[in-house]
Amino acid sequence: MLKIDFQEEIKNSCSEILYLCIIHIFEKKYKDQESIDEKELKDFLSDYQNFHRYLNDYAGTIYNRYGSHINILYVELCNYLKIEVDNQYTLEHYIMKLEKQTPQLLLGLTNEDIQLQTIEHFDEKLVDIRNSKHFLENIDKFEPRVQKLEQNIALVKNALNIR
């Protein structure tokens, strides 16, 4: 399949902003008129980290002009490609994001409102992770990392006297 053919499929089947995002990704990843293996393309696009990385500099257009979000576009693309949204890539992405929010970082936030919002968001993401289909199907693989995150947030809450 040619790059242009896939772009046309997206243009005719999905939202305008997803179409523009695919063009943006393809301009960075593929040469003009390059032939793309469909399985390789599906694997590449299903990897949330790739999707996020290649659209990072396009976020302003996505948010401001189209009032959308990368997560919404990823779900739309997964639905179009018939890929399970709750997959290894999204789970890994969310766990890694939380792992970057160390106790030192959370305790170092100087604005109390932002600190409380961040802790609340952290808790919500942990619940989402625990309820994730992919997590539940691969609990042995992810449980140690999630337990460590739960211990970290409990440590922060204890230090700040949050119940």
VOZASE-441922 format. One line per 4 residues: number of its first residue (from 1); for each residue x, y, z of N, C-alpha, C, O. Coordinates in Angstrom, 2 decimals, always signed. Layout:
REM residues N
NUM = X/Y/Z/X/Y/Z/X/Y/Z/X/Y/Z ~ ...
//
This chain:
REM residues 163
1 = +0.85/-1.18/+0.00/+0.00/+0.00/+0.00/+0.89/+1.24/+0.00/+1.89/+1.30/+0.71 ~ +0.52/+2.20/-0.79/+1.24/+3.46/-0.81/+0.76/+4.34/+0.34/-0.38/+4.27/+0.79 ~ +1.68/+5.16/+0.80/+1.39/+6.10/+1.87/+0.15/+6.94/+1.54/-0.72/+7.12/+2.38 ~ +0.08/+7.43/+0.33/-1.02/+8.29/-0.10/-2.36/+7.56/-0.07/-3.39/+8.17/+0.21
5 = -2.34/+6.25/-0.34/-3.57/+5.46/-0.32/-4.14/+5.36/+1.10/-5.34/+5.49/+1.31 ~ -3.25/+5.13/+2.05/-3.71/+5.05/+3.44/-4.25/+6.42/+3.89/-5.27/+6.49/+4.58 ~ -3.57/+7.47/+3.51/-4.02/+8.81/+3.87/-5.41/+9.08/+3.30/-6.25/+9.67/+3.98 ~ -5.65/+8.65/+2.09/-6.97/+8.82/+1.47/-8.05/+8.03/+2.22/-9.16/+8.51/+2.42
9 = -7.70/+6.82/+2.64/-8.65/+6.01/+3.42/-9.03/+6.74/+4.71/-10.20/+6.80/+5.07 ~ -8.03/+7.29/+5.37/-8.28/+8.03/+6.62/-9.12/+9.28/+6.32/-10.06/+9.59/+7.05 ~ -8.78/+9.97/+5.25/-9.51/+11.19/+4.88/-11.00/+10.88/+4.66/-11.86/+11.66/+5.07 ~ -11.29/+9.76/+4.02/-12.66/+9.41/+3.69/-13.42/+8.73/+4.82/-14.64/+8.64/+4.77
13 = -12.71/+8.25/+5.84/-13.37/+7.45/+6.88/-13.31/+8.05/+8.28/-14.06/+7.62/+9.17 ~ -12.43/+9.03/+8.49/-12.21/+9.53/+9.86/-12.34/+11.05/+9.90/-12.66/+11.69/+8.89 ~ -12.08/+11.60/+11.07/-12.20/+13.06/+11.24/-11.09/+13.79/+10.50/-10.04/+13.23/+10.19 ~ -11.35/+15.05/+10.24/-10.37/+15.88/+9.55/-9.08/+15.99/+10.35/-7.99/+15.93/+9.77
17 = -9.18/+16.13/+11.66/-7.96/+16.29/+12.46/-7.15/+15.00/+12.48/-5.92/+15.06/+12.50 ~ -7.79/+13.85/+12.49/-7.03/+12.59/+12.43/-6.31/+12.49/+11.08/-5.16/+12.06/+11.02 ~ -6.99/+12.87/+10.03/-6.38/+12.88/+8.69/-5.14/+13.78/+8.69/-4.09/+13.39/+8.18 ~ -5.26/+14.98/+9.24/-4.12/+15.90/+9.30/-2.99/+15.34/+10.16/-1.82/+15.54/+9.85
21 = -3.35/+14.65/+11.23/-2.34/+14.04/+12.09/-1.59/+12.93/+11.37/-0.37/+12.80/+11.51 ~ -2.30/+12.13/+10.60/-1.66/+11.06/+9.83/-0.70/+11.65/+8.81/+0.41/+11.15/+8.64 ~ -1.11/+12.72/+8.15/-0.21/+13.40/+7.21/+1.04/+13.87/+7.96/+2.16/+13.70/+7.48 ~ +0.84/+14.47/+9.12/+1.95/+14.99/+9.92/+2.91/+13.86/+10.32/+4.13/+14.02/+10.20
25 = +2.37/+12.75/+10.77/+3.20/+11.60/+11.16/+3.95/+11.06/+9.94/+5.16/+10.81/+10.00 ~ +3.23/+10.88/+8.86/+3.83/+10.29/+7.66/+4.92/+11.17/+7.07/+5.91/+10.66/+6.54 ~ +4.76/+12.49/+7.15/+5.80/+13.39/+6.63/+7.11/+13.19/+7.39/+8.19/+13.36/+6.83 ~ +7.01/+12.84/+8.66/+8.20/+12.62/+9.47/+8.77/+11.20/+9.28/+9.98/+11.00/+9.34
29 = +7.89/+10.25/+9.07/+8.29/+8.84/+9.09/+8.61/+8.27/+7.71/+9.54/+7.47/+7.58 ~ +7.87/+8.66/+6.71/+7.98/+8.01/+5.40/+8.34/+9.00/+4.30/+8.06/+10.20/+4.40 ~ +8.98/+8.47/+3.26/+9.28/+9.28/+2.08/+8.03/+9.35/+1.20/+7.13/+8.52/+1.31 ~ +7.98/+10.37/+0.34/+6.87/+10.49/-0.61/+6.78/+9.23/-1.46/+7.79/+8.66/-1.86
33 = +5.57/+8.81/-1.74/+5.28/+7.65/-2.58/+5.90/+6.34/-2.06/+6.01/+5.37/-2.80 ~ +6.28/+6.33/-0.79/+6.85/+5.11/-0.21/+5.76/+4.08/-0.01/+4.65/+4.40/+0.41 ~ +6.08/+2.86/-0.31/+5.16/+1.76/-0.09/+5.25/+1.35/+1.39/+6.34/+1.29/+1.96 ~ +4.10/+1.09/+1.99/+4.05/+0.78/+3.42/+3.42/-0.60/+3.60/+2.35/-0.88/+3.06
37 = +4.09/-1.45/+4.35/+3.53/-2.74/+4.69/+2.39/-2.52/+5.69/+2.57/-1.85/+6.71 ~ +1.22/-3.07/+5.39/+0.03/-2.81/+6.22/+0.20/-3.29/+7.66/-0.19/-2.59/+8.59 ~ +0.78/-4.46/+7.85/+0.98/-4.97/+9.21/+1.96/-4.09/+9.98/+1.74/-3.75/+11.14 ~ +3.06/-3.71/+9.30/+4.05/-2.83/+9.93/+3.41/-1.49/+10.30/+3.67/-0.95/+11.38
41 = +2.60/-0.96/+9.40/+1.91/+0.31/+9.65/+0.97/+0.19/+10.85/+0.94/+1.06/+11.72 ~ +0.22/-0.88/+10.89/-0.72/-1.11/+12.00/+0.04/-1.24/+13.32/-0.38/-0.68/+14.34 ~ +1.14/-1.97/+13.30/+1.97/-2.11/+14.51/+2.53/-0.77/+14.95/+2.53/-0.44/+16.14 ~ +3.02/+0.01/+13.99/+3.59/+1.32/+14.31/+2.54/+2.25/+14.90/+2.78/+2.90/+15.92
45 = +1.37/+2.31/+14.26/+0.34/+3.24/+14.71/-0.35/+2.78/+16.00/-0.88/+3.61/+16.74 ~ -0.34/+1.49/+16.28/-0.97/+1.02/+17.52/-0.09/+1.29/+18.73/-0.57/+1.24/+19.87 ~ +1.19/+1.57/+18.52/+2.10/+1.88/+19.61/+1.84/+3.32/+20.06/+2.24/+4.27/+19.39 ~ +1.18/+3.45/+21.19/+0.77/+4.78/+21.68/+1.96/+5.72/+21.81/+1.85/+6.91/+21.55
49 = +3.10/+5.18/+22.22/+4.30/+6.00/+22.39/+4.71/+6.63/+21.07/+5.08/+7.80/+21.03 ~ +4.66/+5.87/+19.98/+4.97/+6.42/+18.64/+3.97/+7.51/+18.29/+4.35/+8.60/+17.85 ~ +2.71/+7.21/+18.48/+1.64/+8.16/+18.16/+1.87/+9.47/+18.91/+1.78/+10.56/+18.34 ~ +2.14/+9.34/+20.18/+2.35/+10.51/+21.04/+3.61/+11.27/+20.62/+3.58/+12.50/+20.51
53 = +4.70/+10.57/+20.38/+5.97/+11.19/+20.03/+5.88/+11.97/+18.71/+6.35/+13.10/+18.62 ~ +5.28/+11.36/+17.71/+5.21/+11.99/+16.39/+4.21/+13.14/+16.33/+4.28/+13.97/+15.42 ~ +3.30/+13.20/+17.29/+2.33/+14.30/+17.29/+2.63/+15.36/+18.35/+1.89/+16.34/+18.46 ~ +3.67/+15.19/+19.11/+3.98/+16.11/+20.20/+4.07/+17.55/+19.73/+3.55/+18.45/+20.39
57 = +4.72/+17.79/+18.60/+4.88/+19.16/+18.11/+3.64/+19.66/+17.36/+3.61/+20.81/+16.91 ~ +2.63/+18.83/+17.24/+1.40/+19.19/+16.54/+0.26/+19.44/+17.54/-0.88/+19.71/+17.15 ~ +0.59/+19.36/+18.82/-0.42/+19.46/+19.87/-1.19/+20.77/+19.82/-2.40/+20.79/+20.06 ~ -0.52/+21.87/+19.52/-1.20/+23.17/+19.46/-2.34/+23.16/+18.46/-3.43/+23.65/+18.76
61 = -2.09/+22.62/+17.29/-3.13/+22.53/+16.26/-4.27/+21.63/+16.73/-5.44/+21.95/+16.58 ~ -3.90/+20.50/+17.30/-4.90/+19.54/+17.76/-5.80/+20.18/+18.82/-7.02/+20.08/+18.74 ~ -5.18/+20.84/+19.82/-5.94/+21.41/+20.93/-6.68/+22.68/+20.53/-7.89/+22.81/+20.73 ~ -5.93/+23.62/+19.97/-6.49/+24.95/+19.75/-7.45/+25.02/+18.56/-8.55/+25.55/+18.69
65 = -7.05/+24.49/+17.43/-7.88/+24.63/+16.25/-9.03/+23.63/+16.22/-10.11/+23.93/+15.73 ~ -8.78/+22.43/+16.75/-9.78/+21.38/+16.63/-10.40/+20.98/+17.97/-11.32/+20.16/+18.00 ~ -9.92/+21.54/+19.07/-10.49/+21.23/+20.38/-10.46/+19.74/+20.69/-11.37/+19.20/+21.32 ~ -9.41/+19.10/+20.26/-9.31/+17.67/+20.45/-8.10/+17.35/+21.32/-7.47/+18.25/+21.87
69 = -7.79/+16.08/+21.44/-6.69/+15.63/+22.28/-6.08/+14.39/+21.64/-6.78/+13.63/+20.96 ~ -4.79/+14.19/+21.84/-4.11/+13.04/+21.24/-4.78/+11.74/+21.64/-4.89/+10.83/+20.81 ~ -5.23/+11.62/+22.89/-5.89/+10.38/+23.34/-7.16/+10.11/+22.53/-7.43/+8.96/+22.16 ~ -7.93/+11.14/+22.27/-9.17/+10.99/+21.50/-8.85/+10.53/+20.09/-9.53/+9.67/+19.53
73 = -7.81/+11.11/+19.51/-7.41/+10.73/+18.15/-6.88/+9.30/+18.11/-7.12/+8.57/+17.14 ~ -6.16/+8.91/+19.15/-5.65/+7.54/+19.21/-6.81/+6.54/+19.26/-6.78/+5.51/+18.58 ~ -7.82/+6.84/+20.05/-8.99/+5.96/+20.13/-9.68/+5.88/+18.77/-10.06/+4.80/+18.33 ~ -9.84/+7.02/+18.11/-10.46/+7.02/+16.78/-9.65/+6.17/+15.80/-10.22/+5.39/+15.04
77 = -8.34/+6.33/+15.82/-7.49/+5.55/+14.92/-7.56/+4.06/+15.24/-7.66/+3.23/+14.33 ~ -7.51/+3.71/+16.51/-7.61/+2.29/+16.90/-8.95/+1.70/+16.45/-9.00/+0.57/+15.96 ~ -10.01/+2.45/+16.62/-11.31/+1.97/+16.17/-11.32/+1.74/+14.66/-11.86/+0.74/+14.18 ~ -10.73/+2.67/+13.92/-10.67/+2.53/+12.47/-9.85/+1.31/+12.06/-10.23/+0.56/+11.16
81 = -8.72/+1.11/+12.74/-7.83/-0.01/+12.41/-8.24/-1.32/+13.08/-7.62/-2.36/+12.89 ~ -9.31/-1.25/+13.87/-9.81/-2.42/+14.61/-8.73/-2.97/+15.55/-8.47/-4.17/+15.60 ~ -8.12/-2.05/+16.30/-7.10/-2.37/+17.29/-7.71/-2.11/+18.66/-8.40/-1.11/+18.86 ~ -7.48/-3.00/+19.59/-7.94/-2.81/+20.97/-7.22/-1.61/+21.56/-5.99/-1.57/+21.58
85 = -7.96/-0.63/+22.04/-7.36/+0.58/+22.62/-6.65/+0.26/+23.94/-5.58/+0.79/+24.22 ~ -7.24/-0.61/+24.71/-6.65/-1.03/+25.98/-5.62/-2.12/+25.65/-5.92/-3.31/+25.70 ~ -4.41/-1.66/+25.33/-3.38/-2.59/+24.88/-2.09/-2.37/+25.67/-2.01/-1.51/+26.54 ~ -1.10/-3.17/+25.33/+0.19/-3.11/+26.01/+0.79/-1.71/+25.93/+1.36/-1.23/+26.91
89 = +0.67/-1.07/+24.78/+1.32/+0.22/+24.57/+0.70/+1.32/+25.43/+1.42/+2.13/+26.02 ~ -0.62/+1.35/+25.51/-1.25/+2.40/+26.33/-0.97/+2.14/+27.80/-0.72/+3.07/+28.56 ~ -1.02/+0.88/+28.21/-0.74/+0.55/+29.62/+0.69/+0.94/+29.97/+0.93/+1.58/+31.00 ~ +1.64/+0.57/+29.14/+3.04/+0.94/+29.39/+3.20/+2.45/+29.46/+3.92/+2.96/+30.32
93 = +2.53/+3.16/+28.58/+2.63/+4.63/+28.56/+2.16/+5.23/+29.89/+2.83/+6.08/+30.46 ~ +1.00/+4.79/+30.36/+0.46/+5.35/+31.60/+1.30/+4.97/+32.81/+1.48/+5.79/+33.72 ~ +1.80/+3.76/+32.84/+2.66/+3.36/+33.97/+3.95/+4.18/+33.95/+4.38/+4.66/+35.00 ~ +4.55/+4.35/+32.79/+5.79/+5.13/+32.71/+5.56/+6.59/+33.09/+6.42/+7.20/+33.73
97 = +4.42/+7.15/+32.71/+4.11/+8.53/+33.11/+4.05/+8.66/+34.62/+4.57/+9.62/+35.19 ~ +3.41/+7.69/+35.28/+3.31/+7.74/+36.73/+4.67/+7.48/+37.39/+4.97/+8.06/+38.43 ~ +5.47/+6.62/+36.80/+6.79/+6.33/+37.36/+7.69/+7.57/+37.34/+8.58/+7.69/+38.18 ~ +7.45/+8.47/+36.42/+8.23/+9.72/+36.35/+7.84/+10.69/+37.47/+8.60/+11.61/+37.79
101 = +6.66/+10.50/+38.05/+6.19/+11.37/+39.12/+6.63/+10.78/+40.46/+5.84/+10.15/+41.17 ~ +7.88/+10.99/+40.77/+8.48/+10.42/+41.98/+7.95/+11.13/+43.23/+7.42/+12.24/+43.14 ~ +8.09/+10.48/+44.39/+7.68/+11.16/+45.63/+8.39/+12.51/+45.82/+7.77/+13.48/+46.26 ~ +9.67/+12.56/+45.47/+10.41/+13.82/+45.60/+9.79/+14.91/+44.74/+9.66/+16.05/+45.17
105 = +9.41/+14.55/+43.53/+8.79/+15.51/+42.62/+7.45/+15.98/+43.17/+7.18/+17.18/+43.19 ~ +6.63/+15.05/+43.61/+5.30/+15.41/+44.13/+5.40/+16.24/+45.40/+4.65/+17.20/+45.58 ~ +6.33/+15.88/+46.28/+6.50/+16.64/+47.52/+7.13/+18.00/+47.27/+6.97/+18.92/+48.07 ~ +7.84/+18.13/+46.15/+8.50/+19.39/+45.83/+7.60/+20.42/+45.16/+8.03/+21.56/+44.95
109 = +6.38/+20.05/+44.81/+5.46/+21.02/+44.21/+5.12/+22.08/+45.25/+4.69/+21.76/+46.36 ~ +5.30/+23.33/+44.89/+5.13/+24.41/+45.87/+3.69/+24.91/+45.96/+3.30/+25.45/+46.99 ~ +2.92/+24.75/+44.91/+1.54/+25.19/+44.93/+0.69/+24.03/+45.48/+0.61/+22.96/+44.87 ~ +0.06/+24.27/+46.63/-0.69/+23.21/+47.31/-1.86/+22.69/+46.47/-2.13/+21.49/+46.47
113 = -2.56/+23.58/+45.76/-3.68/+23.15/+44.92/-3.21/+22.22/+43.79/-3.82/+21.19/+43.51 ~ -2.11/+22.61/+43.16/-1.56/+21.78/+42.09/-1.08/+20.45/+42.65/-1.26/+19.40/+42.03 ~ -0.48/+20.49/+43.82/+0.00/+19.27/+44.46/-1.17/+18.31/+44.73/-1.07/+17.12/+44.45 ~ -2.27/+18.83/+45.28/-3.43/+18.00/+45.57/-4.08/+17.46/+44.29/-4.49/+16.30/+44.24
117 = -4.17/+18.31/+43.27/-4.72/+17.87/+41.98/-3.86/+16.77/+41.36/-4.39/+15.81/+40.81 ~ -2.56/+16.92/+41.45/-1.64/+15.93/+40.90/-1.77/+14.60/+41.62/-1.76/+13.55/+40.98 ~ -1.89/+14.64/+42.93/-2.06/+13.41/+43.72/-3.39/+12.76/+43.38/-3.46/+11.53/+43.24 ~ -4.44/+13.55/+43.26/-5.76/+13.02/+42.89/-5.71/+12.38/+41.50/-6.25/+11.29/+41.30
121 = -5.06/+13.05/+40.57/-4.92/+12.51/+39.21/-4.11/+11.22/+39.23/-4.44/+10.27/+38.52 ~ -3.07/+11.17/+40.02/-2.24/+9.98/+40.17/-3.10/+8.81/+40.65/-3.03/+7.71/+40.11 ~ -3.90/+9.06/+41.68/-4.81/+8.03/+42.20/-5.79/+7.55/+41.14/-6.03/+6.35/+41.00 ~ -6.36/+8.48/+40.39/-7.31/+8.12/+39.34/-6.65/+7.25/+38.27/-7.24/+6.28/+37.80
125 = -5.43/+7.60/+37.90/-4.70/+6.81/+36.89/-4.39/+5.41/+37.42/-4.44/+4.44/+36.66 ~ -4.07/+5.30/+38.71/-3.83/+3.97/+39.29/-5.09/+3.11/+39.22/-5.01/+1.92/+38.92 ~ -6.23/+3.71/+39.48/-7.50/+2.98/+39.38/-7.73/+2.55/+37.94/-8.12/+1.41/+37.68 ~ -7.49/+3.46/+37.00/-7.65/+3.12/+35.58/-6.73/+1.97/+35.18/-7.14/+1.06/+34.46
129 = -5.49/+2.02/+35.65/-4.53/+0.95/+35.34/-5.01/-0.37/+35.91/-5.00/-1.39/+35.21 ~ -5.43/-0.36/+37.17/-5.89/-1.60/+37.82/-7.13/-2.18/+37.13/-7.33/-3.39/+37.14 ~ -7.94/-1.32/+36.54/-9.15/-1.77/+35.84/-8.91/-2.08/+34.36/-9.81/-2.54/+33.65 ~ -7.71/-1.82/+33.90/-7.37/-2.05/+32.50/-7.45/-3.54/+32.17/-6.96/-4.39/+32.90
133 = -8.08/-3.81/+31.05/-8.19/-5.20/+30.57/-6.80/-5.80/+30.36/-6.56/-6.95/+30.73 ~ -5.90/-5.02/+29.78/-4.56/-5.55/+29.51/-3.82/-5.81/+30.83/-3.09/-6.80/+30.94 ~ -3.99/-4.95/+31.82/-3.37/-5.19/+33.12/-3.91/-6.47/+33.74/-3.15/-7.31/+34.22 ~ -5.23/-6.62/+33.73/-5.85/-7.79/+34.35/-5.43/-9.09/+33.65/-5.32/-10.13/+34.30
137 = -5.20/-9.02/+32.35/-4.77/-10.21/+31.61/-3.28/-10.49/+31.78/-2.82/-11.59/+31.47 ~ -2.52/-9.51/+32.26/-1.07/-9.63/+32.40/-0.62/-9.17/+33.79/+0.43/-8.54/+33.93 ~ -1.40/-9.48/+34.78/-1.18/-8.97/+36.13/+0.20/-9.33/+36.67/+0.82/-8.51/+37.36 ~ +0.68/-10.52/+36.39/+2.00/-10.92/+36.90/+3.11/-10.01/+36.38/+4.07/-9.72/+37.09
141 = +2.98/-9.58/+35.15/+3.99/-8.73/+34.53/+3.99/-7.31/+35.10/+5.05/-6.72/+35.29 ~ +2.81/-6.76/+35.37/+2.70/-5.35/+35.75/+2.50/-5.11/+37.25/+2.72/-3.99/+37.72 ~ +2.10/-6.11/+37.99/+1.78/-5.93/+39.41/+2.92/-5.30/+40.22/+2.66/-4.39/+41.00 ~ +4.17/-5.77/+40.07/+5.24/-5.15/+40.88/+5.40/-3.65/+40.63/+5.63/-2.89/+41.56
145 = +5.28/-3.24/+39.39/+5.42/-1.82/+39.08/+4.26/-1.01/+39.64/+4.46/+0.09/+40.15 ~ +3.05/-1.55/+39.56/+1.87/-0.85/+40.07/+1.92/-0.79/+41.59/+1.55/+0.23/+42.18 ~ +2.35/-1.85/+42.22/+2.48/-1.84/+43.68/+3.48/-0.77/+44.13/+3.25/-0.07/+45.12 ~ +4.58/-0.64/+43.39/+5.58/+0.38/+43.71/+4.97/+1.78/+43.57/+5.24/+2.65/+44.40
149 = +4.16/+1.99/+42.55/+3.49/+3.28/+42.39/+2.52/+3.54/+43.54/+2.44/+4.66/+44.05 ~ +1.81/+2.52/+43.95/+0.87/+2.67/+45.08/+1.63/+2.98/+46.38/+1.17/+3.77/+47.19 ~ +2.77/+2.35/+46.55/+3.59/+2.64/+47.74/+4.10/+4.08/+47.70/+4.12/+4.76/+48.72 ~ +4.50/+4.53/+46.53/+5.00/+5.90/+46.38/+3.93/+6.93/+46.71/+4.18/+7.89/+47.43
153 = +2.72/+6.71/+46.19/+1.66/+7.70/+46.43/+1.21/+7.65/+47.89/+0.84/+8.67/+48.45 ~ +1.24/+6.46/+48.50/+0.91/+6.35/+49.92/+1.94/+7.09/+50.76/+1.57/+7.75/+51.74 ~ +3.20/+7.00/+50.40/+4.27/+7.72/+51.09/+4.05/+9.23/+51.01/+4.19/+9.95/+52.00 ~ +3.69/+9.70/+49.82/+3.45/+11.14/+49.62/+2.25/+11.58/+50.45/+2.30/+12.61/+51.13
157 = +1.17/+10.82/+50.39/-0.04/+11.17/+51.15/+0.25/+11.19/+52.65/-0.23/+12.07/+53.37 ~ +1.03/+10.23/+53.11/+1.38/+10.17/+54.52/+2.21/+11.39/+54.92/+1.97/+11.98/+55.97 ~ +3.16/+11.76/+54.09/+4.02/+12.92/+54.39/+3.22/+14.21/+54.42/+3.57/+15.14/+55.14 ~ +2.14/+14.27/+53.62/+1.32/+15.49/+53.54/+0.05/+15.39/+54.40/-0.80/+16.29/+54.37
161 = -0.08/+14.32/+55.16/-1.28/+14.07/+55.98/-2.57/+14.12/+55.18/-3.55/+14.75/+55.58 ~ -2.55/+13.43/+54.04/-3.74/+13.33/+53.19/-4.31/+11.93/+53.38/-3.57/+10.95/+53.36 ~ -5.58/+11.85/+53.57/-6.23/+10.54/+53.74/-6.87/+10.08/+52.48/-7.46/+9.00/+52.45
//
